[in-house]
Amino acid sequence: MPNVTIYIPADRMPPDEALADLTEQCTELCTGILRAALANVHIVYVAVRHGRGHPAFAEIQYRLEPFRTPPVMDRFMEELDEAIQRNTGLTARIRCFGYEASSIHARN
């Protein structure tokens, strides 16, 4: 974990090359700032029909760790916001949800 899901309006989905660049940048943020193991990083793009609000929405689920402090998460969100804007041209609402390891039940 972390799982990064970015919801983008279907009619504004960037080309594959831009998504590949964004994937690489998100991976670097997760393995660098959040210190996640590469095997635990999952990044997904979901094409949506946009109703209202920000033109994109990013949801990050991650395991709580002592080193993932509020300042670390603020830096992560700031750099993620910049990466999304740079690669999609969209401003995203970003929400991070941390979970205790004992609350996570996973497979594969």
N, C-alpha and C positions, 0 to 999 in steps of 0.2 A: 504494500500500500504506500503510496498514494494512488488514488484513482482520480483522474482529471477528465471531466466530461464537459464539452463545450457545445452549447446549443446555438445554432446559427440558422437564421431564416433560409429556407431552401433556395429562394430566389437570389440570395446574396452569398451563397456558399462560394468561397474562393477556389481557384484552380488547385489541382492536386499538388503542384509544386509548392505553392504557398502553404498548404496544409502539411506537407512534408517538412518544410522549414520550421513551421510552428511546432510540429511534433518534436523535432530535434531540440528546439529551444525549451519547450516544456520539460523534456527529459533532463536537460542540463539543469534546469531550476530544481527539479525534484531530487536529482542525485547530488547536486551541489548544495543549495541552500537548505533543503529539507533532509539531506543526508540519507536518502532512501537507496536501497539496493536496486540496481537496474532491473533485476528480475521481478521486482515488486511494483514497478511503475507501469500504469495502464493509462492510455490516453485515447479518448473516443470523441468523435465529432458526430453530432446528431442534427440532421436537417429537420427544421420545424416550420410550422405555419405560425408566424408571429402575430400575436394579438396586440399587446401594448407593452410599454416599458422599454428598457434598454434593447438595442438591436441584437445583442448577443448576451448569453448567460453562461457563466463558467461555475461549475460546482466541483469542489475538491473534497474528497474524503480521505482522511489520513489517520494513522495511528498516533495517539498522543505520546510524546517522548519529552523528557525533561529539557532537551536542547531545542525543542520547537516552541520557543518562547513567543510572547506577543510581538516583540520587535522582529524576530526572525520571520514570523508569519506576515507581518506588515511588509517586510522587504520582499518576500516571496510574491505577495499579491501585487505590489507595485511593479515588479519586473514582469510578472505574468500579464498584467494589464498592458504594459508597453509592448510585449511580444504579440499579444492578440491584436492590438491596434496596428502594429507594424505589418503583420501578415494578412490581416483581413480588412483593415480599414474601418473596423467596427469598435465601438465602445462597449465593453462588456460589464455587466453586473457580476461581481465575483463573490462567491460565498464558500467559506471553508468550514468543514465539519470534522472535528477531531473525536476519535473514539478510543477509549481504554482498550488495551489488548484483550482483557478478559471479556469485553463486550462484543468482540469480533469472532464470528464463527464463519470459517471459510473452507472452501474446497478448491483444489487446483490452483 
